[in-house]
């Protein structure tokens, strides 16, 4: 097979429409723009969502809710995930290295989902109440470190 010999199947490609090239072309005179009107003039451009002066849909719909721009996004890890990992000391750097978390954000938060059967030491910015209890019950330590945000 020769790459220079490749060509599309018959009927797949079309010639570019040449506007304003005489009445016989089908797009002569007004070049397919019709007669007069805003869209017929050169330089015409329309904003997204413009509905010809009618109140646009995004302004007709009711606005609900609130988005807090100061919200803090934490990297969340459950105890069940820590149970499956090897080692007994876990912190943000170690979890990033192991591929458990990818983006630290405002800090590391440990949640209590899952069971813990061995004593481990965890260094994180926040612990849920159940996570701290489960770690202590298993004989480990939950160490709170200063927040990064």
QUITA-V512507 format. One record per backbone hydrogen bond with DSSP energy under -0.5 kcal/mol. CO is the residue of the C=O (numbers start at 1). NH is the residue of the N-H. If there is no record, write none. Layout:
co: {CO/CO}
nh: {NH/NH}
This chain:
co: {1/2/3/9/17/22/23/27/28/28/28/30/37/37/38/41/47/51/54/56/56/57/62/66/67/68/72/73/74/75/77/78/78/79/80/81/82/88/90/91/92/93/94/95/95/95/96/104/104/106/106/107/108/108/109/109/110/111/113/120/120/121/122/122/124/126/128/129/130/131/132/133/134/135/136/141/141/142/143}
nh: {3/5/6/12/19/25/26/20/30/31/32/33/40/41/41/44/50/54/51/59/60/61/64/68/69/71/74/106/76/109/111/81/82/83/84/85/85/121/123/95/96/97/98/99/100/101/99/75/107/148/149/75/125/126/77/111/128/79/80/122/141/90/124/143/145/110/132/133/134/135/136/137/138/140/139/122/143/144/124}
